[in-house]
Amino acid sequence: MTVRIDRAGREYVSWPITAAPSDAAALEFTFDDETTWHAATWNGDKTAATLLIAGPDITSVDGQVTLPVGRYVAKARLVDNPETVVRTSPAAIEVC
């Protein structure tokens, strides 16, 4: 599965997360080999996390992750235990 985002578009992208404890810390995602991490928003029962992702031609807003044109696979980690990568997304994000 691939999520396609137009270079002038913006979408909320959600990832299913399994077995997160109810008191799990904030979750972060990276798209650049763990150089930059972006805070995600948990849903109410902590079974999914969401980020607002935009292409490079869209006007920036708070909380938005702007990605250059390309294909990305996300990695996630818990803020309180950053050494542990929670999962690598099976889906790709393609900005075109």
N, C-alpha and C positions, 0 to 999 in steps of 0.2 A: 504494500500500500504506500502511495506517495501523496503527500499533501502539496498541492501546487498553489503558490502565491504569486500573483502578478507583481512585476517590479514596481508598479504604482498602486499596489493593493495592500490590505492589512486584514489579518484574520486572527481570531482566537483559536489556538491549537491546544487540544487536551490529550494527555497521556494517561492511560490506565496505570494505576500503581497497586500492586498486590501486597498484602500483609504488612501495611504500615500500621504501627501502633497508634491508638487514639491520641496519645500525647506526643506524636512525632513532631520533630522540629520543622522549621521552614525547609522547603525544598528548592534547590537551585539546578538550573540546566546550563550546559555548555554546548556550543556548536563549533568551537575552534580548538579542539584538542586540549581542553582544560586550561586555556589561557584566561578566558573571561567567563564568569559565572553570572547568571541572571536569576533573580528571585521569582519563583512561580507562586501561584495562588492555589491552595488546596480547596477541593470541594468540601461540603459539610461533613461527610463521613470518611474523608481521606482515602478515597478509592481512585481519585484522579487529580491531576495537577494541570493548570492552564497557564499559558503565556500568550500575550498579544504580540504577534510577529508581523513585521512589515517588510516590504521590498525597499530598495534604496531610493526610489523616486517619491516616496510618500512623506508628508510632513510629519516630523517627530512629535510624539505625545508622551507624557509621563508613563513609565512602566512598559513602554514598547521596546521590543528587541528588533533592531533593524539589521537585516542580513543582506550582504551583497548578492548579486546574481550567482547562483551555484546550487549545489546539492549538499545537504547537511543531514547528519544523523546525530540526534541529541543523546547526551549522557546526563544523568541526574545524580545528585548527592544530597544528603541531609546536612544542613548547616552545622549542627552540633557534632557531626562525625564525618568531616569532609574527606577522610582517607578512604571511605567506603563509597564506591559508585553504586547507586541503587539499581540502575538498569541502563542498558543501552537500548534505545528505541528500535523496534523492528521496522518502523516506518521511517521514510525519509521525508525531508522538507525540501522542496525544489522551488527556488525563486527564479522566475523566468521573465 
